[in-house]
Amino acid sequence: MRFAPGPRTTGPRTLRFRLSKLERALLLATVQLFPVLKAGHHQITKDPKNASAAEQHLLEEAMERQRSEHKAKVTQFLRAEPPFFREIDDDVYLQLTVEQV
């Protein structure tokens, strides 16, 4: 993936990247795995002996809920219109606004 400056516009600032079709497939496959960490990865304290099971359980529930929300946002983002990917000849261009990045 390489940065590919696009035409200057008066609209929102955008960043444009040139990818191969393989890179696009790998990017989409990787993004579908996001977020990677499981809820149990996070600990309420550095010393597990000092944490109550109830507090740890609440943390894990909150982290799982946040993980689900983030996954839904990423899925919605990739399905949004207009499409972020445009094919020109053998190259694929990914164009995102600064906010989307």
The 8 nearest C-alpha neighbors of each residue, nearest first, counted from 0:
[[1, 18, 17, 16, 2, 22, 19, 23],
 [2, 0, 17, 16, 3, 18, 15, 4],
 [1, 3, 16, 15, 17, 4, 0, 14],
 [2, 4, 16, 15, 17, 1, 5, 14],
 [5, 3, 15, 2, 6, 14, 16, 7],
 [4, 6, 15, 3, 7, 14, 13, 94],
 [5, 7, 8, 4, 13, 15, 3, 9],
 [8, 6, 5, 9, 12, 4, 10, 13],
 [9, 7, 10, 6, 12, 11, 13, 5],
 [8, 10, 11, 7, 12, 6, 13, 5],
 [11, 9, 8, 12, 13, 7, 96, 6],
 [10, 12, 13, 96, 9, 8, 97, 98],
 [13, 11, 96, 97, 10, 14, 8, 9],
 [14, 12, 96, 95, 97, 11, 15, 94],
 [13, 15, 95, 94, 96, 16, 97, 12],
 [14, 16, 94, 3, 93, 4, 2, 5],
 [15, 17, 2, 3, 93, 1, 92, 0],
 [16, 18, 92, 1, 0, 91, 3, 2],
 [19, 17, 0, 91, 22, 92, 90, 23],
 [18, 20, 22, 21, 90, 91, 23, 17],
 [19, 21, 23, 22, 91, 24, 18, 90],
 [20, 22, 24, 19, 23, 25, 18, 26],
 [23, 21, 25, 19, 20, 24, 18, 26],
 [22, 24, 26, 20, 21, 25, 27, 18],
 [25, 23, 21, 27, 22, 26, 28, 20],
 [24, 26, 22, 28, 23, 27, 29, 21],
 [27, 25, 23, 29, 28, 24, 22, 30],
 [26, 28, 30, 24, 29, 25, 23, 31],
 [29, 27, 25, 31, 26, 30, 24, 32],
 [30, 28, 26, 32, 31, 27, 25, 33],
 [29, 31, 27, 33, 32, 28, 26, 73],
 [30, 32, 28, 29, 33, 27, 74, 70],
 [33, 31, 30, 29, 34, 35, 28, 70],
 [34, 32, 35, 30, 31, 70, 29, 73],
 [33, 35, 36, 32, 66, 70, 69, 30],
 [34, 36, 33, 32, 37, 66, 31, 38],
 [37, 35, 34, 40, 38, 39, 33, 66],
 [36, 38, 39, 40, 35, 63, 41, 62],
 [37, 39, 59, 63, 62, 40, 41, 36],
 [40, 38, 41, 37, 59, 42, 36, 62],
 [39, 41, 38, 37, 36, 42, 59, 62],
 [42, 40, 39, 38, 43, 59, 58, 62],
 [41, 43, 44, 40, 55, 45, 39, 47],
 [42, 44, 55, 50, 41, 58, 54, 45],
 [45, 43, 46, 42, 47, 50, 49, 48],
 [44, 46, 47, 42, 43, 49, 50, 48],
 [45, 47, 44, 48, 49, 50, 42, 43],
 [46, 48, 50, 49, 44, 45, 42, 43],
 [47, 49, 46, 50, 51, 44, 45, 52],
 [50, 48, 47, 46, 51, 44, 45, 43],
 [51, 49, 47, 48, 44, 43, 52, 55],
 [50, 52, 54, 53, 55, 49, 48, 47],
 [51, 53, 55, 54, 56, 50, 57, 47],
 [54, 52, 56, 51, 55, 57, 50, 58],
 [55, 53, 57, 51, 56, 52, 58, 50],
 [54, 56, 58, 52, 57, 53, 43, 59],
 [55, 57, 53, 59, 54, 58, 52, 60],
 [58, 56, 60, 54, 55, 59, 61, 53],
 [57, 59, 55, 61, 56, 60, 62, 54],
 [58, 60, 38, 62, 56, 61, 57, 39],
 [61, 59, 57, 63, 58, 62, 64, 56],
 [62, 60, 64, 58, 59, 63, 65, 57],
 [61, 63, 65, 59, 38, 64, 60, 66],
 [64, 62, 66, 60, 38, 65, 61, 59],
 [65, 63, 61, 67, 66, 62, 60, 68],
 [66, 64, 68, 62, 63, 67, 69, 61],
 [65, 67, 63, 69, 64, 68, 62, 70],
 [68, 66, 70, 64, 65, 69, 63, 71],
 [67, 69, 65, 71, 66, 70, 72, 64],
 [70, 68, 72, 66, 71, 67, 65, 73],
 [69, 71, 67, 73, 72, 68, 66, 74],
 [72, 70, 74, 68, 69, 73, 75, 67],
 [73, 71, 69, 75, 70, 74, 76, 68],
 [72, 74, 76, 70, 75, 71, 69, 77],
 [75, 73, 71, 77, 76, 72, 70, 78],
 [76, 74, 72, 78, 73, 77, 71, 79],
 [75, 77, 73, 79, 74, 78, 72, 71],
 [76, 78, 74, 75, 79, 73, 83, 82],
 [79, 77, 75, 76, 74, 80, 82, 81],
 [80, 78, 76, 77, 81, 75, 82, 83],
 [81, 79, 82, 78, 83, 77, 76, 75],
 [80, 82, 79, 83, 78, 84, 77, 85],
 [83, 81, 80, 84, 79, 85, 78, 77],
 [82, 84, 93, 94, 81, 85, 95, 77],
 [83, 85, 93, 92, 82, 91, 86, 94],
 [86, 84, 92, 91, 87, 93, 83, 82],
 [85, 87, 91, 90, 92, 88, 84, 89],
 [86, 88, 90, 89, 91, 85, 92, 84],
 [87, 89, 90, 86, 91, 85, 92, 19],
 [90, 88, 87, 91, 86, 19, 20, 18],
 [91, 89, 19, 87, 88, 86, 18, 92],
 [90, 92, 86, 18, 85, 17, 19, 87],
 [93, 91, 17, 85, 84, 16, 18, 86],
 [92, 94, 84, 16, 83, 15, 17, 95],
 [93, 95, 15, 83, 14, 92, 16, 13],
 [96, 94, 14, 13, 99, 100, 97, 15],
 [95, 97, 13, 99, 98, 12, 14, 100],
 [96, 98, 100, 99, 13, 12, 95, 14],
 [99, 97, 96, 100, 95, 13, 12, 11],
 [100, 98, 96, 97, 95, 76, 13, 94],
 [99, 97, 98, 95, 96, 14, 13, 94]]
